[in-house]
């Protein structure tokens, strides 16, 4: 019974990681391949909002991956891998914040 529960959690984590990877990848694709719209200052804002929107979806899935991964034993590889999406989300937030501060200075 316990082995079945562990396998179910592993399958759930794999599905969540696949969904996260799809959302993360699509955000990059959307940002690069969408034609910019608008005039003047707001030209291309649709690309930025689309990218950040899909990154928001990926961030929610990253938290879900992290939460499911906490149910595995400490120090296990699957637990460490489950933290990768959240680490990438935090790195993106820190990078965008640093870039914004740098541009304002």
N, C-alpha and C positions, 0 to 999 in steps of 0.2 A: 504494500500500500504506500509506504513512504517513498519507494523507488518510483512509483507511478506519479506521485505528486512532484517529485524532483524533475522527472521528464516533462511533465506538463509545464512547469515553470521555465524549463530550458526552451521548450517550443514557443512559449509566449514571448520569451526574450528574443528568440530568433526572428519572430514575426515583427516585433516592435523595432528591432534593429534594421530589418529590411525596409519597413515603412519610414524610419528615420532617414536611412540612406537615400530612399527615393525622394523624400521631401527636400533634403539637403541638396541633392543633385539637381532637382528640378528648379530650386531657387537660383542656382548658378546659371542653369540653362535659360531660365526666364529673364534673368538680368542681362545676359549677353545677347540673346536672340530676339528680344522684343523691340519693335521699332519705337523710338521716342515720339511722344505726342506733346502738344502744347506749344506755346510761343514764349520767347524771351526767357525769363528767369525760371519758369516752371517747365521748360522743355526737358523731357526725359524723366520727369518726376514719377511717371507711371512705372518706369523700370525699377526705380528705387523702392517704391511702395510695394511692388510685386515681389521683389527680392526679399524685403524685410517681412512681408506677410508670410511667405513660404518659410523663412527662417523662424518665424514665430511658431508655425506648425511643427517644424523640426525641433524647436526648443521644448515644446510640450512633450513630444515623443521622447526626447532625450531625458527629461525628468522621469517619464514612465520607465524607460530602460534602466535608469539608475535605481529606481525604486524596486523593480523586480530583481535586479542584480544583487541588492542587499540581502536577499533571502538565501544566497549561496554562502558556503563557508568562507570565513576570512582568509585572505591570502590565495584564494583559488583564482585560476586564470579567468574563468568566466565572470567572476566578480570584478576583476580589474578591467576586463574588456567592456563591461556594462557601463563603466564610468567614462569611456572615451567620448560618446556623443555629448554628454554634459560638459566635459572639458573643452570640447570644440565650441560649444555654445558660449561658454564663459570667455574663451579666447576671442571669439568674434565680438562680443560685447566690449571687452577691454580694448581690443584693437580699434573699434569704431569710436569709443570714447577718447582714446589717446589721439586718434587722428583728428577728431573734432576739436579737442583742446589745442592741438598743435596748429590747426588752421586758424583758430581764433586769436592766437598769440601773434 
